Amino acid sequence: MARPPQDDLDAIIVGAGHNGLVTACYLARAGMKVLVLERQPYIGGAAVSRRLYKDFTYSNCSYVCSLLRPEIMRTLELPKFGLQVIPYEGGCTMMQDGGHLALYDNHDALRREIARHSKRDAEAYDRYSRDVMRQCKFIKPLLLREPPDPTSFKLRDLQELLYLGKRFHGMGEARMYDTLRFWTMSAADFLEEYFESEIVKAHFAGSSIIGTALGPRSPGTAYVLLHHYMGDIDDTVGAWGFARGGMGAISNALGASLQASGGTVRSAAPVERILVKNERAVGVVLEGGEELYAKRVISNLDVRRTFLNCMDAGDLPDEFLTRVRNFKIRGSSGKLNIALDGLPSFPAIPAGSPSIRGDMHVTDTLDMMERAYDDWKDGRWSRAPYIDMLIPSQIDPTMAPNGKHYMSVFVQYCPYELAEGPWNSERRQAFGDTVINTIARQSPDFKDLILHAEIRTPWDIENEVGLTEGNIFQGELTMDQLLFNRPVPGYAQYRSPVKNLYMCGSSTHPGGGVMGAPGANAARAVLRDAGRLN
Amino acid sequence: MSVAVRYDCIVIGAGHNGLVCAALLARAGRSVLVLESAEAVGGAACTREFAPGYRVSAGAHLLHMMPSSIVSELALESHGLKFAARSMPTSILTAGGAPQTLGTGLSQADAAQFDAYNERLARFARALVPLFSSVPPRLGTEDWGDRLALLKLGWSVRKLGRRDMRELLRIGGMNVHDLLEESFESQALKGALALDAVLGANFGPRSPGTVLTLLYRLAGESSAGIPGHTLAQPAGGMGALSEALAKAAAGAGVAIRTRSEVRRILVDDDRAIGVELSNGERIGGRAVISNADPKTTFLKLLGAAQLDTGFVRRVHHVRGKGLAAKLHIALKRPPLFAGATEAQLRGRLVLAPSLEYVEHAYNHSKYGEYSAQPALEVTVPTANDASLAPGGHHVMSVVAQYAPYALRGGWTEAARQGFTNAILDQLEALAPGLRESIAAVQLLTPLDLEASFGMSGGHWHHGDLAFDQFLMVRPVPGAAQYRTPLPGLYLCGAGCHPGGGVMGVAGRNAAAQVLKGAA
């Protein structure tokens, strides 16, 4: 047949999410001719800035920047291409009794603040952060490496296993035991080994449940606490920030970086199927029938979409398909994006406190958080949800018109399938009202300030962003779905059962969050196979 | 302080692990004394009269995890151990239907999966047996024994072959809810199989780590025989097992003193030199081996002052608050479970109609409430052993979850009555007329279990079985090899690796360590 002109493409990347773009950038910089295909008219996947109401800019999926690997930012020169990360200070949890716990960057201020609730906990905090940081330092180098296959005798796998073993051994006996426990215990149990005050435990536990269908008392949630410490802006470990102009700024910087190194992005080009000929991926078919060919295809889609929606079952081993079907990718989070006519007041927070410029919460006990999870298990959205609430426009004026504000509200838990029946506009509104009322309990004038609210259920996120079941991590970060098990045992190294077909999305190690690590690791795997890794 | 050495080894507590440990030490030529505070040996493996003429296994009511090697090595059957029933079947109780014996009456799809599911788990369980029956290695030491043990551990998994190894590494950290959803469609089947994973655990089916607790149970069973077919009821109740253990120990030369409560462990020059009884008597020994749980041993009998703060903190953090209660029911006539066969009545009956049912039962316990609709494991010991009740009368023994140790508001009379009724309501619905045939009931909450067996938290594993309290971190780093930071003091109870469940393996592993210590 007549080959279309693109057959000299080295790689087609399916999906212009941040990981797809990262992979494309690395390949283009290595001299490959790459084409990124995006279903939406805009790039970014879940890292986007949208104007859905007047002059307000919403980071309407992911909303804060902390996990994006600095190595990637530097190598891809993202600041040069317009990425500006503005660190934010503070954060707080408002209590039902009108009290609050504020988080300050200043260590002494933070200790004094914790001491208001418990002197013992203020003492314990140093031990806590030291121990958590130790785990951060242990895991960080592993993020940008291929997880070894423990069942393989290949030299690379053995070398990687040895590397892991050495790092682990290097911690010394006592720390090794702590590490074993840390990676398997529940956030609640871990926090209870340090703190006595409910508010302190509840505040820290928050980061352990975000995006995951587990409660703070589920074993395996402790290590998710790291996400809050992994933030690495300007190498001030633990800091979080906003991307100036919203999360889309990250995707746009990646897009610009890609363009500068000769790569191409085609938006509004939805891929219908990945073409396989003689057990090799050779290209893709777009909706509408256009065929594009390349030496390899790299999918940024989650593992379910890639293999169940975009391929013929006949091209894949049955056991692999079963594993893909069993990969847990359940939606548990919702999102509200709210345009506000002014800055809402929060009586629980002392006037002038910087803490409302950070992430605000209203869940003040572990039980409250656990009950929110119990609702999800029963196919209900949490009646008293855990929310992670930010008002970026206080720090980044580009997000809203002068005097007005944009509020991002992340909501845990919200099921993909409701026990009471399918999602519809009434139920979506009811979910939104639950969240708005939860906030209003801490902010009397909040409701009156609302100009527009975008309510996104897992169902919406799946349909708009293309994340299966609206799972923000492209697959739950549970013990059975990490490292060499992610996404499928035996296929955790970005390669698939089909030759020349790779995965680069968050379904792969090390998983979700706007980190870019899967994309960078996938690029390395591709380049190694192509003999282009220097 | 000095006290005359009178024994090579003094074992604190005549629980089954203490007795196994003592017997093995004596057979190795050590002079051994076992001190038990209760008037009978056996700890939680005992038979007690809970109402005039009605006797029951007051703690554990089934024997299914004791390795056949221990039974034969200690010649328990020639020391009087007889079985009223063996390889008892498990049947699923369902409201408004006849009980379904596990594995029967399955849909085609489930039937197709059932054997494969059992065989796969049995393979994994077998791979874990050597791990359980050996001292867990320490990490990061220069000791070649530890390194060898670690390699062995790796090898026992490797031996499974690539496919199984991958599967074990995948499901190992999983929750039993997801595993069962992957495998079966019948709610009743999934509920019943999930119960095995959460019995005695501080978990619901959705808790990650419940596949581990399930494999623990199956590994125990596969050391005793074929997993799923080892459920047995000693004639005369579990107390008979302990008596056989005591006879075996005595036969090997062990001195056993009951009604002898140890008040404290004596320390001199940073080593354990003996014990002091509550009557003030002091007994010297080269090695002191505690069958008591870690908290009791370190914080009560030894005292934090003898240990460094880091270690004491770890001991404080051991999670071991029980969630399983026992209900004993004296019946004037046989219980009539609708449609139950004789064989089913002689077996083990479980009430866990669905995964959701068990999960909801668990939800309550997270907030310090008892389950409104508890999950139940029911046996009718008198169906196999008439000697336990007056002629024609019966005894029902029920393990009920969840009943948190730290019940909000405490286990008041009202709370006890409330939970008892919650259980009886479930049973009445399944066995109509049960209520008016009741002669007496006895509820043992974790609080009662703590009081009557001296297990802190009333936890039958002396501490939750979970990844972070398993292997070389059980009960705490620094005491996971049965030795403790205090020379001369050892642990041999369920709080140690591998854990509880009337196995005796902890006792056997401990004995090996004591002998290494050349006490």
Chai-1 contact restraints between the chains, C-beta under 6 A:
chainA,res_idxA,chainB,res_idxB,connection_type,confidence,min_distance_angstrom,max_distance_angstrom,comment,restraint_id
A,T151,B,R162,contact,1.0,0.0,6.0,A-B,restraint_1
A,T151,B,M165,contact,1.0,0.0,6.0,A-B,restraint_2
A,T151,B,R166,contact,1.0,0.0,6.0,A-B,restraint_3
A,H169,B,G140,contact,1.0,0.0,6.0,A-B,restraint_4
A,E173,B,L139,contact,1.0,0.0,6.0,A-B,restraint_5
A,E173,B,G140,contact,1.0,0.0,6.0,A-B,restraint_6
A,M176,B,L139,contact,1.0,0.0,6.0,A-B,restraint_7
A,M176,B,G140,contact,1.0,0.0,6.0,A-B,restraint_8
A,Y177,B,V473,contact,1.0,0.0,6.0,A-B,restraint_9
A,Y177,B,P477,contact,1.0,0.0,6.0,A-B,restraint_10
A,L180,B,V473,contact,1.0,0.0,6.0,A-B,restraint_11
A,R181,B,D468,contact,1.0,0.0,6.0,A-B,restraint_12
A,R181,B,V473,contact,1.0,0.0,6.0,A-B,restraint_13
A,T184,B,F467,contact,1.0,0.0,6.0,A-B,restraint_14
A,T184,B,D468,contact,1.0,0.0,6.0,A-B,restraint_15
A,M185,B,D468,contact,1.0,0.0,6.0,A-B,restraint_16
A,E193,B,H317,contact,1.0,0.0,6.0,A-B,restraint_17
A,S218,B,S207,contact,1.0,0.0,6.0,A-B,restraint_18
A,S218,B,P208,contact,1.0,0.0,6.0,A-B,restraint_19
A,P219,B,P208,contact,1.0,0.0,6.0,A-B,restraint_20
A,P219,B,G209,contact,1.0,0.0,6.0,A-B,restraint_21
A,P219,B,A466,contact,1.0,0.0,6.0,A-B,restraint_22
A,G220,B,P208,contact,1.0,0.0,6.0,A-B,restraint_23
A,N326,B,E182,contact,1.0,0.0,6.0,A-B,restraint_24
A,D367,B,Y367,contact,1.0,0.0,6.0,A-B,restraint_25
A,E370,B,K366,contact,1.0,0.0,6.0,A-B,restraint_26
A,D374,B,N363,contact,1.0,0.0,6.0,A-B,restraint_27
A,T478,B,P208,contact,1.0,0.0,6.0,A-B,restraint_28
A,M479,B,G173,contact,1.0,0.0,6.0,A-B,restraint_29
A,M479,B,P208,contact,1.0,0.0,6.0,A-B,restraint_30
A,D480,B,R170,contact,1.0,0.0,6.0,A-B,restraint_31
A,D480,B,G173,contact,1.0,0.0,6.0,A-B,restraint_32
A,D480,B,M174,contact,1.0,0.0,6.0,A-B,restraint_33
A,N485,B,R170,contact,1.0,0.0,6.0,A-B,restraint_34
A,P489,B,R166,contact,1.0,0.0,6.0,A-B,restraint_35
A,P489,B,R170,contact,1.0,0.0,6.0,A-B,restraint_36
